[in-house]
Amino acid sequence: MAKMAYRYCFNTDADFAEALNTFDLAVIATEAIYGEARVRLELRFASKPETRRIAIRCDTEVGTAANLLFTKLSTVEFGMDSFTVDSVDEQETDSAT
């Protein structure tokens, strides 16, 4: 079964460095729910500043929670029109370190 991810693409109205900070907040919130160890083991993501994209896998409960939290926090921080979200396959997150 193919693993799925969500790819967030931020337009130039949103400061990408701030988007990465918002992702960090989503990770902290996810840790509050599932614990730091589980998040460290299960969360997979990649960011590509040159294309203003962040991809987060959602094939686990942890990944789904991180995506939900990141979507909400980004909407509050930047507005609904500042980014798009698309479903992609896991290859988007293969370069995560």
C-alpha positions in Angstrom: 0.0 0.0 0.0 1.4 3.4 -1.0 2.1 5.8 1.8 0.6 9.2 1.6 1.8 12.7 2.5 0.4 16.2 2.3 2.5 18.9 0.5 2.1 22.5 1.6 3.2 25.1 -0.9 3.5 28.6 0.5 3.1 31.7 -1.7 5.3 34.7 -1.5 2.9 36.5 0.9 4.0 34.1 3.6 7.4 34.2 5.1 8.8 30.7 4.6 11.0 30.9 7.7 7.9 31.7 9.7 6.2 28.7 8.0 9.0 26.5 9.3 8.5 28.0 12.8 4.8 27.2 12.6 5.7 23.6 11.6 7.9 23.5 14.7 4.9 24.5 16.8 2.8 21.8 15.2 5.5 19.3 16.1 5.5 20.5 19.7 1.7 20.2 19.9 1.9 16.7 18.4 4.5 15.8 21.1 2.1 17.1 23.8 -0.5 14.5 22.5 1.7 11.5 21.6 4.9 12.1 23.5 8.3 13.1 22.2 9.6 9.6 21.6 6.6 8.5 19.5 6.7 11.6 17.4 10.5 11.2 16.9 9.9 7.6 15.7 6.9 8.1 13.5 6.9 11.7 12.1 8.4 12.0 8.6 8.7 15.3 6.8 10.8 17.3 4.3 11.1 21.0 3.6 12.4 22.6 0.4 12.9 26.3 1.0 13.9 26.9 -2.7 10.3 25.8 -3.7 8.6 27.0 -0.5 7.3 23.5 0.2 6.8 21.3 3.3 5.7 17.7 2.9 4.5 15.7 5.9 3.6 12.0 5.8 0.2 11.1 7.2 0.3 7.3 7.3 0.3 7.2 11.1 -1.8 8.8 13.8 1.1 11.0 14.6 1.5 12.2 11.0 -2.2 12.8 10.7 -2.2 14.9 13.9 0.8 16.9 12.8 -0.9 17.6 9.5 -4.1 18.7 11.1 -2.3 21.0 13.6 0.0 22.4 10.9 -2.9 23.2 8.6 -4.8 25.0 11.4 -1.8 26.9 12.7 -0.8 28.0 9.2 -4.3 29.1 8.4 -4.4 31.2 11.6 -0.8 32.6 11.0 -0.9 33.3 7.3 -4.5 33.0 6.1 -6.2 30.4 3.9 -5.0 32.0 0.6 -1.3 32.0 1.6 -0.7 28.3 0.9 -2.1 25.2 -0.9 -2.2 21.6 0.3 -2.1 18.6 -2.0 -2.0 14.9 -1.5 1.2 13.3 -2.8 3.0 10.0 -2.4 5.6 9.3 0.2 8.5 10.2 -2.2 8.0 13.8 -1.3 9.3 13.1 2.2 12.1 10.7 1.3 14.7 13.4 1.7 13.7 14.1 5.3 16.6 14.1 7.7 
